[in-house]
Structure formats: structure tokens, C-alpha cells
């Protein structure tokens, strides 16, 4: 990897690179303007309440998501929305990630891409 202004790795925002936050942002991309309730997001990402809360706080502080809390009848409801800025930044991140993955795949020796591992190697790793 080399440094410089054209370094695609610089576009990999750490805030989105964490697997659970990547899952949260990805789920919200498919939700549209309606957003997702806390429960829907928790289920979609297979996270605990505490984990989801922690990641949402980080994303909210970075202005990547907007969290709205309201009462429906007597029950509280938390809905999470992808912010306009968050959507733009996440899209930039996805484009950079795609480029990084493309470069990595191109750098792989042709033999490793074309041939499966020998049976002994598959047993040792799987």
C-alpha cells in the first residue's frame, strides 16, 4: 500500500468498517424513508439491545443516522433513519471498499483464484 492523495484506503471510514456498523448501515439502506424500528434493526443485524445501542450512539454522533424516540400509545418506539450525509458517506465508503476488494482480487496469483485448495488443506482449515 502506498500513501498519497489517490490512496483508496484513505476512503475506508473506520466508522463504517466495523462489521456491526456495516450491517446497521446496510440494513438502513434498504429501509428507505420509513427507517427501521429498534426491534427491526436488532433482528436484521442479530445484535443485543446493548450492542445495538452502543453502535447507534457512535453512528448518531457521526451524523450518519438519526434516531427518533416517540410514544405510540403508552409504548416507547425508537426509529432509526439513515441521514442524508450518512447515506452519501456510506456510499463513498462502499465504492472505496469495492475498489480495494477489486485490487486485492487482481493481485491474487491466477492459480489461487482458479484452483480450489487441495483436500488436505481444506480439512486443515475447515
N, C-alpha and C positions, 0 to 999 in steps of 0.2 A: 504494500500500500504506500502510496506517495501522498505528500501533503499538497497544499495549494488550493487556489480558488475553484478549480474544477474537480475537486475531490468529492465524489458522490457519497462517500462515507460520512462527510460532514452533514449531509441532509437527513441522516438517520436520527431523528429526535429521540432521545432516551425516554422521554415521557411516554411515547407510543411503543417503544421497543420491548418493554416489559410484557411478557405473554398475557397476563390477565388484563392489562390495559389495552393491549391489541385486540383481545376478544371483546371487551366492552365497546371499544370504538367501532369494531366491525359489526357488532350486533346493532348498534345505534344507526349505522349507515343504512341498514335495511329497514329501519323503523319509520323513516320519513318524518314528516312534521308532527306526527302524533307522539313521537318519543316512545319510551318504554317505561312501564312502572318498575319500581324497585324489584318486585317479585318476578316480573317477566325477565328482567335483566339478570337477576340472580340465577334463575333457572337456565336461561340461554347460555350463561357463562360458567355454570356449575361452580358458583362461589358461595361461601358462607356469608351471612349478614355482615360480620366484621370485616372480612376481606373486601367485599364489595364497597362497604362504607369507606374504607381506607383508600381504595383506588379511586373512587368517585371524588373524594376530597382533593387528591392530587390533581386529577383532571379538571376539577372545578377551579382550583387555584390557578391553573394554567390557562383558564378561559377556553378549554377545549369542549366542555359540556356545561349545560345549565341545568340546575336541579330546582324543581318546584315542589313545594310541600303545601298540601291543602287538606281540608277535611271534606269527606264525602259522607254526608250524614254525620255520624259520630266517629267514623273511622278515618284515621290519617292515611293519606295517599301521597307517595313520593313518585314523581315522574321525572325522568332524565331525558334531556334533549341534547342533540349534537348542536353545538354553536356554529354560527357561520364561519367564524375564524377557525374553530376546531376542525370543521369539515375541510377547509382549504389546507390547513397544516397537515391533516391526516392524509389527504390525497397526495400532497407533496412527499410525505413520508413513504407512502405506498409506491409511488413512482421511483423514488430513490432505492427502496428495497428491491423492487423488480430489477433495476439496473445492477445492483450489487449481486443479486442471485444469477442474473444472466452472465455477468462477468465471471463469477465463480464456476458456473457450469461450462463456459467456454474454456476456462483454464484447466479443467479436468482433463487428464490424458484420455484420448479417444478409447483406449482399451477399457478403462474403468467405467466409462459410460455405456459401452456396448455389451460387455460381458458380465453376467451375474457372478457373484463370488463363488468360489469352489464350495462344494457341500461341507467340507471340514471347517472352512472359515465361517460359513453361516451358522453351523452348530456352536462354534466358539463364542459367537456374538449374540446369538438369539436364544 
